Amino acid sequence: MSPTAHPRAADPNEKGTPIDDPPAETTSALSEIKRDLVVSARALVASFRNPDLARAQLALVAFSICEWASFIALMVFAFDQGGAAAVGIISLVQLIPAAIIAPLGSVLGDRFPREKVFMLAEASMSVACVLAAVAALLDAPAIVIYAAACSVGWLLTLVRPTHGALLPGSRATRPSSPRRTRRPA
């Protein structure tokens, strides 16, 4: 008997043991990543075939760029005013209230018309952004700039859940587009 043979594998009536079973087809992590990227790319392309989803995605991309730009600008301003300590304090002032507001604000889209909640959140956020920009341009006291800019972060917590809640409705409101359900093969 060879040193690699399993002693129980000699019985022809017994099904293969875990040791004797052929190894499952191994795939490299790189090929799995490639497969996932292909699936994601196909889904992204397919989503742009629906005009409502395409507009929603483009709006979300623009929103995300503005969100990160304003956050980075606020952190640069804070660093310029008071160094790393100011960045830490302003981050806490912006993020802790946002964490408290998020669960409370996320139900607004369920209690009130989602489109109105979304528009009100976006409009409020725009006003706060304009106030922060005007305050910075007019060399207002730093506390005024921080208050306006941090309120933008607090209002951001209302936009994302409402935007997500609106997405299923965009598909259902287009009666001309057929609904397809894809069943796994």
BELCOR-V693582 format. One record per pair of residues at least 4 apart in sequence whose C-alpha atoms are under 6 Angstrom apart, sorted by sequence separation. I is the first residue (numbers start at 1). J is the second residue. D is the distance in Angstrom with one decimal. If there is no record, write none. Layout:
i:I j:J d:D
i:I j:J d:D
//
This chain:
i:16 j:20 d:5.5
i:37 j:41 d:6.0
i:59 j:63 d:6.0
i:60 j:64 d:6.0
i:63 j:67 d:6.0
i:79 j:83 d:4.1
i:82 j:86 d:4.9
i:86 j:90 d:6.0
i:87 j:91 d:6.0
i:91 j:95 d:5.9
i:92 j:96 d:5.6
i:98 j:102 d:5.8
i:101 j:105 d:5.7
i:102 j:106 d:5.8
i:108 j:112 d:5.9
i:114 j:118 d:6.0
i:116 j:120 d:5.9
i:119 j:123 d:5.9
i:120 j:124 d:6.0
i:130 j:134 d:6.0
i:131 j:135 d:5.9
i:143 j:147 d:6.0
i:145 j:149 d:6.0
i:146 j:150 d:5.8
i:159 j:163 d:5.9
i:16 j:21 d:5.7
i:79 j:84 d:5.7
i:109 j:114 d:4.6
i:135 j:140 d:5.0
i:48 j:54 d:4.6
i:78 j:86 d:5.5
i:79 j:87 d:5.6
i:78 j:87 d:5.3
i:135 j:145 d:5.7
i:75 j:87 d:5.6
i:132 j:145 d:5.1
i:132 j:148 d:4.9
i:132 j:149 d:5.5
i:128 j:148 d:5.5
i:128 j:152 d:5.7
i:125 j:152 d:5.3
i:125 j:155 d:5.8
i:118 j:162 d:5.8
i:105 j:158 d:5.6
i:109 j:162 d:5.5
i:102 j:157 d:5.1
i:106 j:161 d:5.7
i:94 j:150 d:4.9
i:98 j:154 d:4.6
i:94 j:153 d:6.0
i:52 j:170 d:6.0
//
